[in-house]
Structures are given as structure tokens and as C-alpha cells.
């Protein structure tokens, strides 16, 4: 309001109607009117932006989180006026971008005011920790793509995405702090095509990590983690998978025999820059069936590989 008053004072002091010459009065009045209308419109936009406050926000919100204790997960905090403005403006919209907004908590029912028309939600590069019950995503049950990369998520469990699991086709959780994946995390997913867990701190892959994604998942990105060991049948459920990215797992030194069994539709496998010394047994047949009968590209560049046996790739002869 202080800035608005200063702008009005400046306008009043700089514009004097009596100084307008009579022979140009009509033309200058039109210019003056146009300029004044422009200034007025700018002031109205400025005022509207500044008057959107926490009190008018449609959810339970706090400007800052209480760092002295665990914050109430039902309260949204860390929301800047800009973030609140964007959310308030999104009514029945199909896309909502709230990336780089310094949001720390979403709060329960944050997006119920947005409506079920929302298909794309971008929450990248904030400081978000998800609650274990997934109440943050109530009301947007038809969401198709959710981006949560660059946040503070440490683990994945089943209920976190329960309200959007049936509709999601793309889930991006890159550059978080995810270390564990509960075996039931993806059980409710029905149509997930792309899952990216790149740049987390996952250390081991087991056969139950991705149950629920059978017959749906096409792309899985596990690059740039801390994976040390890939156990037998780790991906055996992912029969529709076409692209598997495991590059830049510099600690990876154990791939158990049959680690890649069941990847009958896989086309590309990336394991660049790992600590694997040998590929013995990695592509061995299981019951006479090739682990990756349709693979076109297998990449091991830049790693510690020192030995490749004569028959290492005999069972993946489709590689071109």
C-alpha cells in the first residue's frame, strides 16, 4: 500500500492538466488518458498480487515450518505468495507447475480446490517430504504425470500415492534421498509407463521392489544411485519393460546370475560406469530361455570391466 501511495503521488506531481497547450489539447488528452489507464492497470495487477495472503489461501497453510519439532503433516508450509497465487489461479486447469517454489510440506487436501481435470503436476526442486498416507493428493484422482524430483523424499511406501496410483502414467522421483522401496509401494498402480528413480541412494535391488508394475512399465531409470548388488530375478516381473537404465552406479560390483531374467521385451540396457569386473553368468539362460531375447543395445562403457568370456553374450544374440 505504501508503494501504491508513492506511485499515486508521483503521478499527481508529474501530470498537470493546465500545462497542456490548447492547440494540442485534444491529442494530448488522448495520450494522457491512455497512459493513465495503463498505469492504473499496472497498479491494479500489482495490488491484486500483493493482496493474496495466507488468510485467503484455500488450505491449512503456514508461511514457515516449525523447525524446532516435527511439523504437522496436515499443514502446508513454506508456501511463498507466488506459490499461493499460482495454486489459487488453478481452478479446473489441466496443468499445474509449482517447481522451484521452496515448498517444504504440501499439507492434506492441498489440491482438492484444483479439481479432477488436473492431468500434470510439477513439484520439482522444492523441499517436500510426503506423508505415509498420501492425503496430499486427494481430489486429483485423474492425474497422469507427477514430477517430484529434487525434493526430500527418503522412502517409498504403498499409501503415498494411493489417490493417484490408478491413473498415473509417469512418476518422476529423481534427485531425492530415497533409500528403501517398500515391496507394496506399486501394488495399486495400473497404468504406469515411466518410473524414474535416478540420483537417489538405493543400495540393493530385489525381486519384490517393483511388484504391481507387471505388464505396464516400459521405462525404468535407476541410474546414479548407490546400488551395490542386483539380486536374482530383480526385474523378472517387468515383462513389458523396454528400457532399463543403471548407469553411473559406481559401487555396483555384484550382479547375481539370473539378475536380468524375465526381461523378454527389453530393448536397451545401460550399465555404464559400474564397478563390475566380470559378466560371468549375467546373461545365462534360465530353463533354456534367454533373459533378454529382444535386446538391441547393451552398454557397459566407462566401467571397471576387465573380463568378458567367449560366450558371455551367446544368449542375447539379438544385440545389434
Number of C-alpha atoms within 10 A of each C-alpha: 10 7 11 13 10 11 14 14 11 11 13 10 9 7 12 9 10 8 8 14 10 10 8 9 15 12 12 15 13 11 12 15 12 12 12 14 12 12 14 13 12 12 16 13 10 14 14 11 13 13 12 15 13 16 10 11 15 15 20 16 23 18 14 15 19 11 7 6 7 8 15 12 17 18 18 24 23 21 21 16 18 14 17 20 18 12 19 15 11 17 16 12 14 15 15 18 16 19 18 14 19 19 25 20 27 27 23 21 20 23 22 17 16 20 17 18 16 22 18 19 19 17 23 24 21 20 22 22 18 24 19 16 15 19 22 24 22 18 20 24 21 18 24 20 20 19 20 24 26 22 23 19 21 16 18 19 19 19 18 20 25 21 21 22 24 18 19 23 20 19 19 20 23 26 22 23 19 22 17 17 20 13 17 16 22 25 18 19 22 18 19 24 18 19 19 19 23 24 22 24 20 23 17 19 22 17 16 18 19 22 19 21 23 21 15 18 25 20 20 19 21 25 24 23 27 19 24 20 17 22 18 18 21 23 25 22 21 27 20 19 26 19 20 21 21 23 24 23 26 21 17 24 18 20 21 18 19 22 25 26 24 23 25 20 18 24 19 19 20 19 23 22 21 24 19 22 15 17 19 17 16 19 22 24 18 12 6 8 13 21 25 26 18 18 21 15 15 17 14 16 13 13 18 16 17 9 12 12 11 8 12 16 18 14 17 21 13 14 16 8
